[in-house]
Structure formats: C-alpha cells, structure tokens
Amino acid sequence: LALSSVNFRRAYEQYRDCLADLLPVNFEQIKRSRVHFRTAQHELTAGSREKLAHIVEYVQAENTVTGF
C-alpha cells in the first residue's frame, strides 16, 4: 500500500472536519435506550443525563424522526 503525500494535508483536514460533524450516536445505538431512576429517587445519574442528551441531539438532527 502506498499513500501519496500530494494534497494529503487538505484531504486529511476535510476528513477530520467530516468526523467532527458526525453525531455522537446513531439510531442503532439509541433505538432501545432506557433511562432508569434509582429506587425512590427523582434525579438522573450523570450517565442517564448523557444518554438523554445524545437522544435529544439525534432527534434534533435527524429530520426523519417525527415523534417519540
């Protein structure tokens, strides 16, 4: 395998920009998400809040989601 360094920096920067624009999760990762509350508690754990934030970000970005 050989990789030319001609124009590599520009292409690599475009690749990195593309990666940065990706959502942190995809539908397969969140489709069966569950958020659990501890017994007799009403506050979410940090992990549950992060999971909900990812779901919200996905729903806001994906125009095929019409309700949940």
Secondary structure, 3 states (H helix, E strand, C coil): CCCCCCCHHHHHHHHHHHHHHCCCCCHHHHCCCCCCCCCCCCCCCHHHHHHHHHHHHHHHHCCCCCCC
